[in-house]
Amino acid sequence: MQAVIEQSAFSRQDLERLLRAHPKDGRGMFSKNELIQAYRAFAGSRGLPSFDPDIVARLRMKPIRTMSGVTPVTVLTKPFPCPGECIFCPNDVRMPKSYLANEPGAQRAEQNNFDPYLQTYSRLRTLYETGHPTNKIELIILGGTWSFYPETYQIWFVKRIFDALHDFGQGIDHTGEVRAALRDVSQFHPDHPDHVTDLTLDGTQLDRNYNQVVQAIYQQEMQRSRDQAAAITRGERARGPVDEYATWDELEAAHRQNENAACRCVGLVVETRPDHLDVAEVIRIRRLGATKVQVGIQSLDDDVLRLNKRGHIVAMTRRAINLLRAAGFKIHAHWMPNLYGSSPDADIVDYERLFADPDFRPDELKLYPCSLIESAELMQRYQDGSWRPYTHDELLHVLTECFLRTPEYCRLTRVVRDIPSHDIVDGNQMTNFRQLVDRELQARGQRSPDIRAREIRGRKVSPDDLSLDELWYESGIGQEVFLQVITPERHIAGFLRLSLPDILADTPPVINELAGAAMIREVHVYGQALDLGEESPGRAQHSGLGTQLIEHATGIAVARGYRTLAVISSVGTRDYYRKRGFTDGQLYQFRAL
């Protein structure tokens, strides 16, 4: 350990040489996990200097996970019926709709019985042991259509995530208690006689659909959850750690506790369908503490949506995105090239429409080329020859053109789903397509303008190298201003999304407390995530960029005649905004102008 500390900087090869020179028990090598745990245990003792976060940074596994400034934790909901009948969607009844049991995140979820506490706690522990900060957490809830799950399950699921954050931050571990309770009651446990991990559907036949099978398999489990919730509500039953029941008051209490907790939620994300978003649902999602919504656009062509049995039309997508934007949410869209009924040229036109039309223009985007999965109904179109996967060159061409057409205010968060190759019947099996596109662009002397391609990440920057840039564009509810702090090469150190809704519009606001308010929809400072209160010279995090962006946004809102400036703060950032002049409303925080 002393040799690692004394090395001011080293490559992976340097570290491996050091580890080989100091073998573990005379054989093998120490893992990074072991080095990090040992350093945390012995720093400041046995002749070692006091704890230095830069030492952990040198040893950190997969540092890119937290290079965007926060630590993401993804959890999956349980298998449950879905309102969609999309022909491209996997029908893996072991998972929530659209997910596959072999995907890494899905495997973690099943290993933890889809329990929100276990998933969150185990992920936090892994991140901590591999050297990542666990103070500022972005919680990402995936699985099927969130809005289709019962409200009681939604409240309980989110509340238990917060329980895990609080316990982990205080060094309390209730995972054993939760696992014991699950062994007693859960169909999902591998020792249960009705466990169904080997059951799959064949997309070429599908005599029963996903919903029918899921309801048949988990009928007893679903009824038990409903009965227990009803009994707890009536006061007839004491609540256990896995009973799917919590109240709004309990969730709001957990939110308040998290405001100053050691392990804070600085972002909460759910995913849903456009046709399941209305005013009531938008308010419910906000009450849960969400600040971002992943919404499946898939295509902006009604014919393509119909052929793929998507179940909604483009007009519903327009309405959903405008509702989300009016409520201040970050909009994280999913879009799919190579759908049945489309073509490479049509996909490029469709992608252009995504940013040309003010009603869309998402803040973040996942590009998910359609994959052929054995359990999907698309297998029938593949067998009759009416659909085929794009060739490698066709897919590279489409994605390259999409990258070039992405504006600077959008972040391409993922390109190609992380589906194991053996689950794909035919077509692209490469998950590193982003790298392939980047290489293609470099060969042309070009670069994607999107946020992710421009993040400063681990680079050290001087304040003198940074300038504030304003990008204005129309939205379906008014104007948007993307304020970004950039280097001369347009690398981005931080940004703010300011929404300027049309206050003269005849339509009332989606949420009454937002009447007459401009809205900060997001403030983000890039660079390796740092612990709360921690500073690192030359790094963007904790350097005051966020405050500068807020003050500039305030000036714009004042000049445009708004009475108040609202912010859709996450639970763990409420105190941050209070210190910058914002006061608490019901669902938002406000600064009088």
N, C-alpha and C positions, 0 to 999 in steps of 0.2 A: 504493500500500500504506500509506503514511503517513497518508493521509486515512481509510482504513478503521480503522487502529489508534486514531487520535485520537477517533473517534466512539464514545462510551461505550455507546450502544445505538441500534439503528436497525431499522426495519422492512424488509421485502423491497423496498418502493418506495424507501426511502431508499438502500438499497444500489444499486438499479438507477440511481438518479440519479447516484450517485457514479461508477459504472462508465461511464455515458454521458459524464460530464464528463472522464473520463480514458480515452479510447478506446485500443484495442490497435492499435499501429502506425498510428494515425491513422484507423482504421476498425474497425467491429465492437466487441465488448465482451469483456473477459476473463471466462473462466468461473470459477465458484467453485473448481473443481479447480485451475486455474492460480494463483488467489490463495492457496489453502492451500499449494500446493507452494512458491510464492515466499516466503511468510511463514516456512515451516519452514526454507527455505534461507538466508534473510537475517536472521532474528531475531537480535539481539545484534550486528549488524554494520551498516556503512553508515549509521550514525546512528539505527538502529532500536533500541528497547528490547529486553531479553532476552525469550525465548520466554514467552508467556502463553497457557495453554490456553483462557482465556475468549475470546481473539481467534479461535481456530479454531472455538469453539462458535458464535460469531456467523455464521461462514461455512459451517458444516456443512450439507450437503445432507441432506434428509429426517431431521432430528434425532430423529423419533419412533422410528426403527429401534433406537436405543439408549436410549430413555427409560425402559425397564424395568430398567435397571441392568446389563445384559450386552449383548454384541454377538453376535447370532445369525448363524451361517454354515450354510447349507443345502446339502447335496450329495445327489445321486441315484445309486442303484445302477444297474447296466447292465440292459438288457432280459433277462428271465429268466422261465422258466415260473412260474406261480402256481397254488396249490392251489384257488383259488376259481373259481366259475363265475357270479358275481353278474350278473344281467341288466342292472343299471344301470351296470356298470363299462365305461369305454371300452376298446376293443380296438385301441389304437394300438401296433402292433408295433415302432414306432421307439423306444418308451419302455418303462420298467418298468411293470408292470401298474397300471392305474388312472390313469396320467398321460398328458397330451396334449403333443404336440411343440410346440404354440404357447404353452404356459404359460411364464411368464418363467423360473422356476427350471429347467424342463425344457430350455429353449433354452440356458441357460448350461451345463447338463450335457452336452448333445450337442456344443456348441462345444468342450468339453474332453474329448470322447471317453469320457465317463463315468468318466474316471480320477480317483480320489480326491485324488491329489496336485495335479493341475492345477486341479480344481474348488476345492479349499480355498485354494490359493495365489492364484489369480486373484481369488477373492472377497475375501480379505484385502487384496490390493493395491487393489481398488476401494474398499473401505471406508476404508482408510487415506487414499487420495487424496481422498476426499470428506469428510475431517475426523473420522471416527469412531475411537474408541479400539480398538485391536486387542490389548489385553492380556488381557482376560477374555472368552473366547469360549464361547458355547453352540453345540455342534456338533449339527446335526439331520440325521440320515440318513434319507432318504425313498426310497420305491420298492418297489412290490409288497409281498411278505411277507418281511421280513428273515429270519425263522426258516426259510424254505424255501431260502435260499441255502446253498451248502456251507460248512462251518465254516472251511475253509482260506481261502475268499474273504472271509468275515467278518473273520477275523484280519488278513489282508493289507489289506483296505479300511480298517479302523480304524488300523492301524499306519501306513499311508501318509498318512492325515490328520494324524497326529501328526508325521510327518516334515515335512509342509508347514508346520505350526505352528512347529516348531523352526527350519527354514530361514528362514522369513519373519522370525521374531524376531531372527535373527542376520544378516539382510541377505544371505543366500545364496539364489541362484536357480537351481534345476535344471530349470525348466520347459522350456527348449530341449532338454535331454537327453531328457526324457520324451516330448516331441512327436516327436523324431527316432525314438525307439524305437517309438512307436505307428505312425508312417508305415511302418515295416518289417513290422509284424505284424498290425495291427488291421483287422478288417472294418469297423469303425465310421468309419474315416477317409474323408472325402468323395472322395479320389482313388482309393480302392479300387474295382475293377470290380464288386464285389458289394454296394456301398453301396445301402441300400434305403430312403432317406428318403421316396421317393414311394409306397411301398406302404401301402395302407390296407385295412381290412375294412369291409364293408357290414353293418350290424346287422340289416337286413331279410332277409338271406339266411344268412350265416354257415355256409357249407358246410364251413368249417374254423374251429376256434376259435383263440383267441390262442396257447395253448400249442403247438398243432400247427404254426402258422405260425412262431412264434419258434424252435421246435426245428429246423424245416427250414432257416430262414434262417441261424441262428447255430450250427448243428451243428458246423461246422468250427472256429469260434471256441471253443466249449465244449470240444470234444475237445482242441484245442491247449492250453487252460488246464490240463485234467486231466493231459495227458501231460507238460507242463512241470513241474507240481507234483510229479509222481511222479519225474521225472528229477532234480529238485533234491533231493528227499528221499533218493534213492539216492546222491547225490553225483556224478552223471554229467553235470551241467550247471551252469555258472555262472549266477547269478541276475542278471537284468536289471531295469531300473527299472519295467517294466510287467508282469513275471511275477507272476501272482496267487498268491503264496505267501509266507507268513511263519509263524513259530512263536509259540507262547504266550510263550516266554522272551523273544523279540525284542519282542513287544508290551509285556510287563511292563517291559522295560528302557526302552522309549519312554515308558511311564507315569512311571517314576522320573525320567527326564530332564525331563519336563514339570512336575514338582512345583514347580520354581523357575525355569522358563523365562520368557523375556520375553513370550511369547505362550502363555497357559495355557488349558487346557480346564477351564472351571468348570461344565460340564454336557454330557452326551452322551445323545442321544435316538435311539431306533430305533422303527420301527413294525412291527406284526405283527398276526396274527389271534388271537382267543381260543382257537380250537381247535388252535393250534400252540404253546401255552404249557403246559409241564409243569415239574416241579421241575428237571429237567436243563437245560431251555432257560432258565429263570429264572437259574440259576447261571451258565450260559454268557454270558448277556447282562451279568450283573454283572461277570464276569471281563474282559469287553471294556472295562469302565470306564463303562458306562451308568448313569445315575441316573434316567432317565425313560423310560417306554414309551408310545408312542401305540398305542392298541388300538381296532380298529374294532368298536364295539358295534352301530351302525347302527339297531337296533331292539330293544326288549325284548318283542316279540310273536312267539311261535313261528310263528304262521300267516303273518305278514308275512315273516319270515326264510325260510320254506319257499317262499312264492310268488316271492321274489326270488332263489331258488337260492343263498342265502348259504352253505350248507354246514355250519352249526352251529346249535345251539339255545341258548336263554337260559341253561340250566344250565351250559354250557361257559363262557359269559361270566362267570357267578358265580364259578366255580372259578378262572378266569384272574385276575380282579381281586383275589380274596382271596389268591392266590399272590403277585401283584405287591406288594400292600400288606404282606403278611407279610415280604417281602424288602426292604421299605423304599422301593420305587420310587415316584416321582411317577406318577400315573395320568392320562394325557391321552387322553380318550375321543373318538371320532368318533360323531356321531349324525345320522341323516338323516330329516328330514320329507319327505312327499310320495312315499314309496316305493309301489310297486305293492301294492295291497291295503289301504292305509291311507287316512285322511281327515284333514281339519284337526282335527276334534274328537278323533279317535283319537290323533293326534300329540300333542296337548296332554296327554291322559291318560298317554301313554307317557312323555312328558318328566317329568311329575310322579312317575312310578314310578322314574325314574332317581335321584331324590334322596330319595324316601320309603323306599326299600328299602336297608337298611344294607349289603347285599352289593355295591352299586354306588357311588354318591356319589363321582364322580370329582373329582380336584383341578383339572383343566383340561378344557376341552371345545371341540371344533370343531363348529359347527352347519352341516352341509352339506346344504341342500335338494337333492333329487334333480334333476339336470340331464339333459336329453335330448340325448345325443350320437349322431351318425350311426352310429358303429361299434358301439354297444351293442345287445344283444339286446332291450332295452326298446323299441326302435323297433317291434318286432312287436306289442307290447301297445298302443303308441300308434296304430298303423295299424288294428288291429281295434277300437279304441275302448274297450278295457277299462282304459286308464290315460290320464290327461291331466295336464299340469302345472298347478299351482295358479295361479289368477289373481293379479295383483299384490296385491289387497286380501286375498285368502285367505292368501297368504304373509306379508304384513305382520301380519295378525292372529295367525297361529301364532307367528311369531318374537317379537312383542311379548309375548305370553303366556308364552313360554319365558323371555325376559329377566326378567320379573317373578318367575318361579318359581325363579330361580337363587340359591342361597344365597351368603352372603358368603365362604365358604371356597373357592368355585370361581371360576376365571378363564375367561371366554369369549375364547379366543385368536383365533378366526376365525369370521366369519359369512359364508357363501357362498364357494365356491371361486373362485380367481382364474382362471376359464376365459374365454378370449377370446370375445366375443359371436358371432363368426362360426363358432365350433365348436358353438354351441347351436342345435338345430333349432327348438325351440319352448319358450316359457316365459320365466322370468326371465333377463334378460341383464345385470342391474345387479349390480356387485360391491361397491357402497357401501351395502349393505342395513343394515349396522350403524348408519350415520348416519340412515337413514330411520327405523329403530326408535327411536333416541335422540330424534329430533324428535317422534315420536309420543308417547313417554313424557313429554317436556318439555311438550307441549301438554296432557297430562293432569295436569301437576304431579307427575310421578313420575320415578324414576331406577332403573336396574338396580342391584341390590345387589352384583353380581359384582365381582371384584377389579379387572378392567381398567377398569371404569367409575369406580373410586375411587382409582386410582393418583395419587400426588402429582405424578409426572413432573417438570416443570421448576419447580414451585412451591418457594419458599424457606419453610422452617418453623423455628420456634423450639422448643427442647426443652420449654418451658413449655406449648406448645400441644398436646403429644402425651400420650396415655394408653395404657395397656396393657389390651387387651380379650381375654377368653377366651371362645371358642365351643366348647362340648363337643358331640359327637355320637357315636352308635354306628356302628361299622363291622362288617364280617363277621367280624373277628378280635378285636374288643375295643372300645376306645374311641379316639376321635381328639380332640385338642385343637388348635384353630386359634388360635394366639396372634397378635394383630395390634396393631401400634402405629398409632394413628389420631388424627386431628384431631377437634375437636368436630363437624365436618360429616361424619365417618366417612371422610374421605379416608385412604388407607392409605400409610404410610411404610415399613413392613416387616412381615414375618410369619414365623412358624415353624410347621411341621406336626409335631406330636408324636403318635406312635402308642403306645398303651398296650395291647399285646396281652394276651389272657387267659392269664396264666401258670399258671393252674390247669386249663387245658383238657387233655383227655386226648391230643390230637394233638401229636406232636413238632413242633418248629420246622421251617420249610422249610429253613433253613440252621443247622447245629448251633451255630456260634459265636454265634448270636443267642439262645440259650436264656436265659431269665430277664431279657432286656434290653428296656427301653423304647427307642424308636427316633425319632431326629430324621430325618424324611424330606425336609425342605427348610428352608433358611433363606434368605430373600430380602429385600434392602433396595432400595427403589425410588428413582427419580430418575435423571437422566442418568448413564450409565455414566462412571466416572472411571478414569484410569490407575491402576495399582497404586501405592500410596503417596501418591497425589494427594489433596488435600483441597480442599473448596470450602465456605466458611462458609455456613451456612443450608441446606445440602443434606443429604439423608439418608445418601447413600453415605459410608462411612468415618467415620461419626460415633459409632460405638460401639453402634448399635442392635442389630446382630447379636449382640454379646457379651451385651447385656442380655437378649435373647430366650433365648439359650442358658442363661444362669444361671436364668432363671425356669422354663424347661423342666426343668432339673436339679432344682429344688425340688419340682416336681410329681411327678417320677419318684421322688424320695426319699420323699415323703409317701405314695405309692402302693405302696411296698415293693419296688421293683425293685432288683436287685443292681448292674446296670450300665446306662449310657446309651450306646446305639450311635448312629452317624450314618452315613448312606449318602453319604459324601463323594465328590465328583468328584476326578479326579486333580489338578487345579490348585488345589484347596482343602485338600488334606491338611495342608499346612504351617500354614494358618490354624487348623485344629482342633488340631494339635499344640500351638500356642501357647496354646490354651484348655483344656489338660489332657487331651486325648485321646491315646491311644496306638494304634499300628497293629495291626490284626488281619490275617486273611487277605484278607477282602473288605470289611471295614468298619473304622471306628475306634471306640474305646471309652473311656469315662470310668468309673472305678470309683466307686460311690456308697456 
